[in-house]
Amino acid sequence: MSTVEPLRTKEEVEEIVVITRLELYNRGLPCGPRAIGAKMDDDSVRPLPCISTIARILTRRGLTHARTGMYDGDTAESALA
């Protein structure tokens, strides 16, 4: 018998995406949206965001193209460009 995990808020899911991305990156593993989605699915995160939602979260947080976050001088607008 499997246990049912509680549903998380959008904010909690977004934080899990960020934490999962950094965890995979720090281990030298693939850390793109598909890899993050697969890891979150393995960890039974519900609701599981779609790949495009994960990609938007990564862009909004400045976690794309081997970046580990926002750098000095970055603005929210430049992160979305």
C-alpha positions as CSV (number, residue, x, y, z in Angstrom):
1,M,0.0,0.0,0.0
2,S,1.5,3.4,-1.0
3,T,1.1,6.5,1.0
4,V,-0.6,9.5,-0.5
5,E,1.6,12.6,-0.5
6,P,-0.2,15.9,0.2
7,L,-0.6,18.4,-2.6
8,R,1.7,21.4,-2.4
9,T,1.1,25.0,-3.1
10,K,2.5,26.7,-6.3
11,E,5.1,28.4,-4.2
12,E,6.2,25.2,-2.6
13,V,6.4,23.5,-6.0
14,E,8.5,26.4,-7.3
15,E,10.9,26.1,-4.4
16,I,11.2,22.3,-5.0
17,V,12.1,23.0,-8.7
18,V,14.9,25.4,-7.6
19,I,16.2,23.0,-4.9
20,T,16.1,20.0,-7.3
21,R,17.9,22.0,-10.0
22,L,20.7,23.1,-7.7
23,E,21.0,19.5,-6.2
24,L,21.4,18.0,-9.7
25,Y,23.8,20.8,-10.8
26,N,26.0,20.4,-7.7
27,R,26.2,16.6,-8.4
28,G,27.3,17.2,-12.0
29,L,24.1,15.5,-13.3
30,P,21.8,16.7,-16.1
31,C,19.7,19.6,-14.6
32,G,17.4,20.7,-17.4
33,P,13.6,20.8,-17.1
34,R,13.2,17.2,-18.2
35,A,15.7,15.9,-15.7
36,I,14.2,18.0,-12.9
37,G,10.7,16.8,-13.8
38,A,11.9,13.2,-13.7
39,K,13.6,13.6,-10.3
40,M,10.5,15.3,-8.9
41,D,8.3,12.5,-10.3
42,D,10.7,9.9,-8.6
43,D,10.3,11.9,-5.4
44,S,6.5,11.8,-5.7
45,V,6.1,15.6,-5.8
46,R,2.4,16.4,-6.5
47,P,1.2,18.3,-8.3
48,L,4.0,17.6,-10.8
49,P,4.6,20.7,-13.0
50,C,4.9,20.2,-16.7
51,I,8.2,20.6,-18.4
52,S,7.3,24.1,-19.8
53,T,6.4,25.3,-16.3
54,I,9.7,24.0,-14.9
55,A,11.5,25.9,-17.8
56,R,9.6,29.1,-16.9
57,I,10.5,28.8,-13.3
58,L,14.2,28.3,-14.1
59,T,14.1,31.3,-16.4
60,R,12.4,33.5,-13.8
61,R,14.9,32.5,-11.2
62,G,18.0,32.9,-13.4
63,L,18.8,29.2,-13.4
64,T,19.4,28.6,-17.1
65,H,22.5,28.0,-19.2
66,A,24.8,26.7,-16.4
67,R,23.8,29.6,-14.1
68,T,23.3,29.0,-10.4
69,G,21.2,32.1,-9.8
70,M,21.0,35.8,-10.2
71,Y,24.4,37.7,-10.3
72,D,25.2,41.2,-9.1
73,G,23.8,43.7,-11.6
74,D,21.1,41.3,-12.9
75,T,17.6,42.5,-13.0
76,A,14.4,40.6,-13.3
77,E,14.0,42.0,-16.8
78,S,17.4,40.9,-17.9
79,A,16.8,37.3,-16.6
80,L,13.8,37.0,-18.8
81,A,15.6,38.3,-21.9
